[in-house]
Amino acid sequence: MKLKDILVNCNLLEIAGDKDLDILDITFDSRKVKPGTLFFAVKGTQVDGHDYIDKAIEQGATAIVGEKMPRKKAENVTYVKVDNSAYVLGVGASNFFGNPSEKLKLVGVTGTNGKTTIATLLYRLFTDAGYNCGLLSTIENIINRDVIPSTHTTPDPIELNTLLQQMVEKGCEYAFMEVSSHSVAQDRIAGLNFAGGIFTNLTHDHLDYHKTMANYRNAKKKFFDNLPQNAFALTNLDDKNGAFMLQNTKAKKLSYALKHDADFKGIIMESHFDGMMLKVNGTEVFTQLVGGFNASNLLAIYGAAIALGFNKEELLVEISKLRGANGRFDMLHSESGIVGIVDYAHTPDALENVLVTINEVRCHKETLITVVGCGGNRDTTKRPEMAAVAVKLSDKVILTSDNPRNEDPDEIIRQMKAGIAEEDKHKVLSIANRREAIRTAVALAKKGDIILLAGKGHENYQEINGVKNHFDDKEVLSEAFKEAN
């Protein structure tokens, strides 16, 4: 592809060299450069790609995109100066791969909680209805029914467009993807054409990166600001930021809510551990999902499907068949009658949602034991909040390790304890080894009791000192159940 065709709609400031140059590949990683490559010098959070321009040229890069022109230019290399090379990488990657997002209907889901569930269930809903679909999520990427392991909530622009191109080649009509706040702030989704966007909620998370809640909120809003006029923007009016997300969007504005009037209004009629009866716009449907947060997720799914042209009567039938995403309110039962629930809840709000749901459904004669930790090298301010929520809504709490990464698990637990009042400390145990914490919870439980394992959900690893060790909450809980029988 010609360089000039890759750089269409890229707001170029200056070009030095041949813009008709043939480009064989593109990358922003100098280690992946080969002869004929266009190298994008992008400033990252850890390294600056501009420091690797010479290395890229040594390895055969024939064109460079960056935010500054070098004083000394290499021969036979075209230099392109831009204002924002991360943005140009996104647009350029879309152009290089033939703008695949324009050849299917791409729906993005953003918010603190619920992204994985909504994107996954939309994929299942449309797949079960006979459509070829793609999924880009925290848990996995899927092209039709072929699963590709996922490494990030939202991939980098080159990987993202590669996956979308493969979806187009496989005949996908729809693609559903999680849109993280990082990906919006870093312009990873620049150049993509969205048929719709969904906002779930905004609570305390990722402040290690965004620094303030305002920055975090504005990253989410930027996604809706950039939606095209022919797209839909669907927001949760039960969240105080829901209406704010739609203020400047050109897209068709739609809303869903349990507590407020909305285009898609839901009421929980009955709730049990095996499902709930939900009334949606006046029509009742039984769903296998549980809890207010899942009722909200289902309204988002319902609204998005209607916006995409799904038949209303068929839609409710298909919604009744949906099961939750892996690691989201995942239930296991021991032979002795203990109920185990594994959930990805790793923010104070998500943990509160899960615990409130459990408390709404349980009979309260049993004991609710929550096993919870916080990730290392991440936002430290939510640690005491997580512990406070767990203690407030549980009968017993075991503070443990999550993914400590390069931090001391005992120090993370110490910071969590700061959120526990003196009169509640008798309810709390601290066991840094997560496997032992889960075994202890099972040992403490009796018939009818409930154990919540919060924080890791679908993850099958525990990251300690830079190493990902195999660890699966469901697997460990299942083993502990067997040992206890």
Stockholm file with secondary structure:
# STOCKHOLM 1.0

chainA/1-485         MKLKDILVNCNLLEIAGDKDLDILDITFDSRKVKPGTLFFAVKGTQVDGHDYIDKAIEQGATAIVGEKMPRKKAENVTYVKVDNSAYVLGVGASNFFGNPSEKLKLVGVTGTNGKTTIATLLYRLFTDAGYNCGLLSTIENIINRDVIPSTHTTPDPIELNTLLQQMVEKGCEYAFMEVSSHSVAQDRIAGLNFAGGIFTNLTHDHLDYHKTMANYRNAKKKFFDNLPQNAFALTNLDDKNGAFMLQNTKAKKLSYALKHDADFKGIIMESHFDGMMLKVNGTEVFTQLVGGFNASNLLAIYGAAIALGFNKEELLVEISKLRGANGRFDMLHSESGIVGIVDYAHTPDALENVLVTINEVRCHKETLITVVGCGGNRDTTKRPEMAAVAVKLSDKVILTSDNPRNEDPDEIIRQMKAGIAEEDKHKVLSIANRREAIRTAVALAKKGDIILLAGKGHENYQEINGVKNHFDDKEVLSEAFKEAN
#=GR chainA/1-485 SS CBHHHHTTTSCEEEEESCTTCBCCEEESCGGGCCTTEEEECCBCSSCBGGGGHHHHHHTTEEEEEESSCCSSCCTTCEEEEESCHHHHHHHHHHHHTTCGGGSSEEEEEESSSSHHHHHHHHHHHHHHTTCCEEEECSSEEEETTEEEECSSSSCCHHHHHHHHHHHHHTTCSEEEEECCHHHHHTTTTTTCCCSEEEECCCCSCCHHHHCSHHHHHHHHHHHHHTCCTTSEEEEETTSTTHHHHTTTCCSEEEEEESSSCCSEEEEEEEEETTEEEEEETTEEEEESCCSHHHHHHHHHHHHHHHHTTCCHHHHHHHHHHCCCCTTSSEEEECTTSCEEEEECCCSHHHHHHHHHHHHHHSCSSSCEEEEECCCTTSCSTTHHHHHHHHHHHCSEEEECCSCCBTSCHHHHHHHHHTTSCGGGGGGEEECSSHHHHHHHHHHHCCTTCEEEEESCTTCCEEEETTEEEECCHHHHHHHHHHHHC
#=GC SS_cons         CBHHHHTTTSCEEEEESCTTCBCCEEESCGGGCCTTEEEECCBCSSCBGGGGHHHHHHTTEEEEEESSCCSSCCTTCEEEEESCHHHHHHHHHHHHTTCGGGSSEEEEEESSSSHHHHHHHHHHHHHHTTCCEEEECSSEEEETTEEEECSSSSCCHHHHHHHHHHHHHTTCSEEEEECCHHHHHTTTTTTCCCSEEEECCCCSCCHHHHCSHHHHHHHHHHHHHTCCTTSEEEEETTSTTHHHHTTTCCSEEEEEESSSCCSEEEEEEEEETTEEEEEETTEEEEESCCSHHHHHHHHHHHHHHHHTTCCHHHHHHHHHHCCCCTTSSEEEECTTSCEEEEECCCSHHHHHHHHHHHHHHSCSSSCEEEEECCCTTSCSTTHHHHHHHHHHHCSEEEECCSCCBTSCHHHHHHHHHTTSCGGGGGGEEECSSHHHHHHHHHHHCCTTCEEEEESCTTCCEEEETTEEEECCHHHHHHHHHHHHC
//
